Each structure stands twice: as C-alpha cells, then as structure tokens.
Amino acid sequence: MKSAPSAARHETMPSRNATFAGILMMLLGILLFSLNDVMGKWLVATYTVGQVLLLRSAAALLAIIPFVVKQGVRRTLRPERPGLQLLRVTLGSCEVALFYWAVSYLPLADTMTFWLAAPIWAVVLAALLLGERVDTGRWLAVAAGFVGVVITLNPSAQSLSLPAIIALVGSFSFAAMMITGRQLRGTPDVTLVFWQTLGALVMGVALLPFGWVTPTLPDLGLLGLLGIVAMVAHLCVTRSLKLAEASVVVPYQYTLIVWAVVFGWLVFGDWPSSAMLFGSALIIAAGLALLMLERRAGNAASDTAKERVTIEQN
C-alpha cells in the first residue's frame, strides 16, 4: 500500500542530470546576484539611489523586451489579478530601493544577513495576514532566526540606527513580496520580471528629485550592466527551480553570504564581526530548518492523498 506512492513520487522527480543542471544554475544565479550587489554598493557611493534604480531598470527593460515579444505583449501587459500584481510591484520596488540605501551605509555581508532572514519573516507574515497554520517546529525555527537577527544587530546604543532600521524594513518588504508572490504562481516569470523592473524604474523617477550626479561613460556602462546582470540572475534562479526540486536547490541560495563576505573583503576591505558571522549562521540554520519542515509536510500530504486515491480505487 505505501510503496506505490513512493514509486509514483520517484517517477515524477527530475532526472539526476536535470537536478545537477538546476544546482549549477542556482549557483550561477546567486553568484550573479552577488556581483550585482557589489556593483550596486560601489555605485551608490557616488550616485543617488534614484538614478541607480532608474538607469539599471531602463537597461533591464531593454534587455527583457525580446522575451516579452516572444511571450506576447498583450499577455504581459494584462496580468491576472492586477491589484495583487500592483501590491507585489510596490513592495518589490521599495525593497530594492531600501537595499541600495542600506548597503550605502552598511558592509555588504551585514546587509545580506538581514535579507537572508526574509523567509523567516515570511512565515510570521503568512500566519498573521493569511491565517496559515504554523506548527511548533516552524515557530521554534522562527525564534532561532529572530535570535540570529538580534545577534547580528549586536545590541548597543547604535542598534536602532538609521541603517539598521532601513535594512530591517527592506527585509520585511522582501518577505511581504514573497507572500504576495505565492498568490501569483500562475503568472509567467517574464510577466513578473517585466512589471517588477518597470516598478523599480518608476521608483527611480520618483527619487530623482533627491539628487543627481552626472555619470561618467564607464559608470554609465556599469549602471546599465547592473540591470542586465540582475535580470540574467533572475532567469538563472527561475530556470533552476524548473530543472530541479525547490528543496534541493534553494539551500544553495545561502552561498550568497559567502560571496558577500569574500567580495566585501576584496573590494571594500570589510571583514565581518564574529557576532555577524554567528548571527548569519543561526539565520541560515533556521532557514534550512524551515525548508526541511516544509518539505516533510509536503511529502506527508502527498503520501496521504495518494494513499487515499489508492484505497478509493481498490
């Protein structure tokens, strides 16, 4: 009775080659995101957040046009559930602006540690806003992740400084965007990326009155490359999730903190404190625990459903 669901699940699992390709695509995507973050931190030291958002988004929109044409312009411009799409775009635009704002003050590794906590905040938001049931194991993982954030903040008189608040709000915005994304699983990836990029461009225009520095030709190229690298990174991660199971490839996203430490040291001379390293390790452990609990719950639900179908057929 119980062997049939196991065999059925094995047949639907991706092949070993596809899984390996999915892992490589995820690793490449995360490396590109890390390079994007390094370039972003470098550029916001000279240029305003508004113009960085504007120019990178304009370049990304130009790069994504062929994908929009291939998918169909009407399908892209008329997404399902426009109200929820607008909410997601607004959250995403705020999140990316807050990231560039935070990284202009904080070391790269410190900023990324706050953003790695987003899956933990997403569990809390899903319980509070969507009424999702959260078991004891998940609450314990959330508590561990929260302790990791507190350790990373290194409580002191500067814990509630402006950069720390910016980073926390940005992390929450990212988590809220993840929650809205769950409700839009039927929307094509190209449509999501297009509207997200357009929203960031509008946010850049809105922030332009806060300052403008005329970019040099090399920096203008970097600003354009910033958007293209981010778009390719999104496509790599999306492709990875289609080639392999999420529970297999998602843990590789945590290599982001490794690249943040390496690039932060090589490019900016920043070396993370012991509190930041310990806090990030705790956040990563909590995130992996949440992922394992989610996978276990999904497998249990799948087995139960398949056993029920088998019994009904017999």
C-alpha positions, 0 to 999 in steps of 0.5 A: 500500500505505501510503496506505490506512492513512493514509486509514483513520487520517484517517477515524477522527480527530475532526472539526476542530470536535470537536478545537477543542471538546476544546482549549477544554475542556482549557483550561477544565479546567486553568484550573479546576484552577488556581483550585482550587489557589489556593483550596486554598493560601489555605485551608490557611493557616488550616485543617488539611489534614484538614478541607480534604480532608474538607469539599471531598470531602463537597461533591464527593460531593454534587455527583457523586451525580446522575451516579452515579444516572444511571450506576447505583449498583450499577455504581459501587459494584462496580468491576472489579478492586477491589484495583487500584481500592483501590491507585489510591484510596490513592495518589490520596488521599495525593497530594492530601493531600501537595499541600495540605501542600506548597503550605502551605509552598511558592509555588504555581508551585514546587509545580506544577513538581514535579507537572508532572514526574509523567509523567516519573516515570511512565515510570521507574515503568512500566519498573521495576514493569511491565517496559515497554520504554523506548527511548533517546529516552524515557530521554534525555527522562527525564534532561532532566526529572530535570535540570529537577527538580534545577534547580528544587530549586536545590541548597543546604543547604535542598534536602532540606527538609521541603517539598521532600521532601513535594512530591517524594513527592506527585509520585511518588504522582501518577505511581504513580496514573497507572500504576495508572490505565492498568490501569483504562481500562475503568472509567467516569470517574464510577466513578473520580471517585466512589471517588477523592473518597470516598478523599480524604474518608476521608483527611480523617477520618483527619487530623482528629485533627491539628487543627481550626479552626472555619470561618467561613460564607464559608470554609465556602462556599469549602471546599465550592466547592473540591470542586465546582470540582475535580470540574467540572475533572475532567469538563472534562479527561475530556470533552476527551480524548473530543472530541479526540486525547490528543496534541493536547490534553494539551500544553495541560495545561502552561498550568497553570504559567502560571496558577500563576505569574500567580495566585501573583503576584496573590494571594500576591505570589510571583514565581518564581526564574529557576532555577524558571522554567528548571527548569519549562521543561526539565520541560515540554520533556521532557514534550512530548518524551515525548508526541511519542515516544509518539505516533510509536510509536503511529502506527508500530504502527498503520501496521504492523498495518494494513499487515499486515491489508492484505497478509493480505487481498490 
